[in-house]
Amino acid sequence: MNIEIHDAALEARLQKQLQATGSASVEEVLPRLLETQEEQDRWLLENRETINAKIRRGIDQLDRDEGIPEDQLDAHLTKLKSQT
């Protein structure tokens, strides 16, 4: 199968992947990219209910005015990031 790429931005992204992985060709890098995408798709499918429950919980909290005020959000996110 031959694939022609007519999008310069996409070609640049592929070239960047080639350099980052040390691959000699798109044929070498493409299986890794597909595998990564398939893993992400599986994870999302396996965790869909949990993700949706967390989103619903967050929306419910916002509906009850339990959200973090916008002017405090950056500090809160920075604090959360430092805890991980």
SETI-673896 format. One record per residue (C-alpha): residue number from 1; residue in three letters; y, z, x. Coordinates in steps of 0.2 Angstrom, whole numbers, plus 5000, padded with zeros to 4 digits. Layout:
{i NUM | aa ALA | c2 Y | c3 Z | c1 X}
...
//
This chain:
{i 1 | aa MET | c2 5000 | c3 5000 | c1 5000}
{i 2 | aa ASN | c2 5017 | c3 4996 | c1 5007}
{i 3 | aa ILE | c2 5032 | c3 5005 | c1 5001}
{i 4 | aa GLU | c2 5050 | c3 4998 | c1 5003}
{i 5 | aa ILE | c2 5064 | c3 5010 | c1 5003}
{i 6 | aa HIS | c2 5081 | c3 5003 | c1 4998}
{i 7 | aa ASP | c2 5090 | c3 5019 | c1 4997}
{i 8 | aa ALA | c2 5099 | c3 5023 | c1 5013}
{i 9 | aa ALA | c2 5100 | c3 5042 | c1 5009}
{i 10 | aa LEU | c2 5082 | c3 5043 | c1 5006}
{i 11 | aa GLU | c2 5078 | c3 5034 | c1 5022}
{i 12 | aa ALA | c2 5089 | c3 5046 | c1 5031}
{i 13 | aa ARG | c2 5080 | c3 5061 | c1 5023}
{i 14 | aa LEU | c2 5063 | c3 5053 | c1 5028}
{i 15 | aa GLN | c2 5069 | c3 5050 | c1 5046}
{i 16 | aa LYS | c2 5075 | c3 5068 | c1 5047}
{i 17 | aa GLN | c2 5058 | c3 5074 | c1 5041}
{i 18 | aa LEU | c2 5050 | c3 5063 | c1 5055}
{i 19 | aa GLN | c2 5060 | c3 5071 | c1 5068}
{i 20 | aa ALA | c2 5058 | c3 5089 | c1 5062}
{i 21 | aa THR | c2 5039 | c3 5087 | c1 5061}
{i 22 | aa GLY | c2 5037 | c3 5076 | c1 5077}
{i 23 | aa SER | c2 5028 | c3 5064 | c1 5066}
{i 24 | aa ALA | c2 5027 | c3 5046 | c1 5072}
{i 25 | aa SER | c2 5027 | c3 5038 | c1 5055}
{i 26 | aa VAL | c2 5030 | c3 5041 | c1 5036}
{i 27 | aa GLU | c2 5011 | c3 5039 | c1 5034}
{i 28 | aa GLU | c2 5010 | c3 5055 | c1 5044}
{i 29 | aa VAL | c2 5023 | c3 5065 | c1 5036}
{i 30 | aa LEU | c2 5020 | c3 5059 | c1 5018}
{i 31 | aa PRO | c2 5004 | c3 5069 | c1 5015}
{i 32 | aa ARG | c2 5012 | c3 5085 | c1 5021}
{i 33 | aa LEU | c2 5027 | c3 5082 | c1 5009}
{i 34 | aa LEU | c2 5015 | c3 5078 | c1 4995}
{i 35 | aa GLU | c2 5004 | c3 5094 | c1 4998}
{i 36 | aa THR | c2 5020 | c3 5105 | c1 4998}
{i 37 | aa GLN | c2 5026 | c3 5098 | c1 4982}
{i 38 | aa GLU | c2 5008 | c3 5100 | c1 4974}
{i 39 | aa GLU | c2 5008 | c3 5118 | c1 4980}
{i 40 | aa GLN | c2 5025 | c3 5121 | c1 4972}
{i 41 | aa ASP | c2 5019 | c3 5113 | c1 4956}
{i 42 | aa ARG | c2 5003 | c3 5123 | c1 4956}
{i 43 | aa TRP | c2 5013 | c3 5139 | c1 4959}
{i 44 | aa LEU | c2 5026 | c3 5135 | c1 4945}
{i 45 | aa LEU | c2 5012 | c3 5132 | c1 4933}
{i 46 | aa GLU | c2 5002 | c3 5147 | c1 4937}
{i 47 | aa ASN | c2 5018 | c3 5158 | c1 4936}
{i 48 | aa ARG | c2 5026 | c3 5150 | c1 4921}
{i 49 | aa GLU | c2 5024 | c3 5164 | c1 4909}
{i 50 | aa THR | c2 5030 | c3 5177 | c1 4921}
{i 51 | aa ILE | c2 5045 | c3 5166 | c1 4926}
{i 52 | aa ASN | c2 5049 | c3 5163 | c1 4908}
{i 53 | aa ALA | c2 5047 | c3 5182 | c1 4904}
{i 54 | aa LYS | c2 5060 | c3 5186 | c1 4917}
{i 55 | aa ILE | c2 5072 | c3 5173 | c1 4911}
{i 56 | aa ARG | c2 5070 | c3 5180 | c1 4893}
{i 57 | aa ARG | c2 5073 | c3 5198 | c1 4900}
{i 58 | aa GLY | c2 5088 | c3 5193 | c1 4909}
{i 59 | aa ILE | c2 5096 | c3 5183 | c1 4894}
{i 60 | aa ASP | c2 5092 | c3 5199 | c1 4883}
{i 61 | aa GLN | c2 5101 | c3 5210 | c1 4895}
{i 62 | aa LEU | c2 5116 | c3 5198 | c1 4895}
{i 63 | aa ASP | c2 5116 | c3 5198 | c1 4876}
{i 64 | aa ARG | c2 5117 | c3 5217 | c1 4877}
{i 65 | aa ASP | c2 5131 | c3 5216 | c1 4890}
{i 66 | aa GLU | c2 5120 | c3 5224 | c1 4903}
{i 67 | aa GLY | c2 5125 | c3 5210 | c1 4916}
{i 68 | aa ILE | c2 5133 | c3 5213 | c1 4932}
{i 69 | aa PRO | c2 5152 | c3 5209 | c1 4931}
{i 70 | aa GLU | c2 5157 | c3 5193 | c1 4940}
{i 71 | aa ASP | c2 5168 | c3 5202 | c1 4952}
{i 72 | aa GLN | c2 5154 | c3 5213 | c1 4958}
{i 73 | aa LEU | c2 5140 | c3 5199 | c1 4958}
{i 74 | aa ASP | c2 5142 | c3 5193 | c1 4977}
{i 75 | aa ALA | c2 5141 | c3 5211 | c1 4983}
{i 76 | aa HIS | c2 5126 | c3 5215 | c1 4972}
{i 77 | aa LEU | c2 5117 | c3 5199 | c1 4978}
{i 78 | aa THR | c2 5121 | c3 5203 | c1 4996}
{i 79 | aa LYS | c2 5114 | c3 5221 | c1 4994}
{i 80 | aa LEU | c2 5098 | c3 5213 | c1 4986}
{i 81 | aa LYS | c2 5096 | c3 5201 | c1 5001}
{i 82 | aa SER | c2 5097 | c3 5215 | c1 5013}
{i 83 | aa GLN | c2 5083 | c3 5225 | c1 5005}
{i 84 | aa THR | c2 5070 | c3 5211 | c1 5007}
//
